[in-house]
Amino acid sequence: MKIKIITVGKTRQKFWQLAEQEYSKRINRYIHLKQIVVDEDSLSSLKNIELVWQQEQKAILEKIDSGEYLIILD
């Protein structure tokens, strides 16, 4: 089994970075985990929040292959 986690922007808080590393280390023993970070720098300069969400959606969907299941968390 393979799991792909796609996030917009990097995790900034050290606590959450350590938690991500620990979880990745533990789960990688059982499944292949791939983490993909979609760059938010070019998106954050846009003023319209709806436009930002559309751009983020497009960037995320480009990282998803056909036939993959999609679970969205907010």
C-alpha positions in Angstrom: 0.0 0.0 0.0 1.1 3.5 -0.7 -0.1 6.7 0.9 0.6 10.2 -0.6 0.2 13.2 1.7 -0.1 16.5 -0.2 0.1 19.7 1.8 0.0 23.4 0.9 3.1 25.0 2.3 5.6 23.7 4.8 4.9 23.0 8.5 6.2 26.0 10.4 6.0 25.0 14.0 8.8 22.9 15.3 6.5 20.7 17.4 4.4 19.7 14.3 7.6 19.1 12.3 8.8 16.7 14.9 5.4 15.0 15.0 5.4 14.6 11.2 8.9 13.1 11.3 8.0 10.6 14.1 4.8 9.5 12.5 6.5 9.1 9.1 9.2 7.0 10.7 6.7 4.7 12.4 4.3 4.3 9.5 7.1 3.7 6.9 7.7 0.3 8.5 4.3 -0.9 7.2 3.5 1.1 4.1 5.2 3.5 1.6 4.5 7.1 2.6 5.3 10.0 0.3 4.9 13.6 1.4 4.5 16.3 -1.2 4.5 20.0 -0.4 2.8 22.3 -2.8 4.5 25.7 -2.8 2.4 28.5 -1.3 4.7 31.4 -2.0 3.2 32.3 -5.4 -0.3 31.7 -4.1 -0.1 33.9 -1.0 0.4 37.0 -3.1 -3.1 36.8 -4.5 -5.7 38.9 -2.8 -8.9 37.1 -3.6 -9.4 34.1 -1.3 -11.5 32.2 -3.8 -8.8 32.6 -6.4 -6.2 31.4 -3.9 -8.3 28.3 -3.2 -8.8 27.6 -6.9 -5.0 27.9 -7.4 -4.3 25.6 -4.5 -6.9 23.1 -5.7 -5.3 23.1 -9.2 -1.8 22.6 -7.7 -3.0 19.7 -5.5 -4.9 17.9 -8.3 -1.8 18.0 -10.5 -0.1 15.8 -7.9 -2.9 13.2 -7.9 -2.6 10.3 -10.4 -5.7 8.8 -12.0 -7.0 5.8 -10.1 -5.9 7.1 -6.7 -8.3 7.5 -3.9 -8.6 11.0 -2.5 -9.3 11.9 1.1 -9.4 15.6 2.0 -8.7 17.0 5.4 -9.0 20.7 6.4 
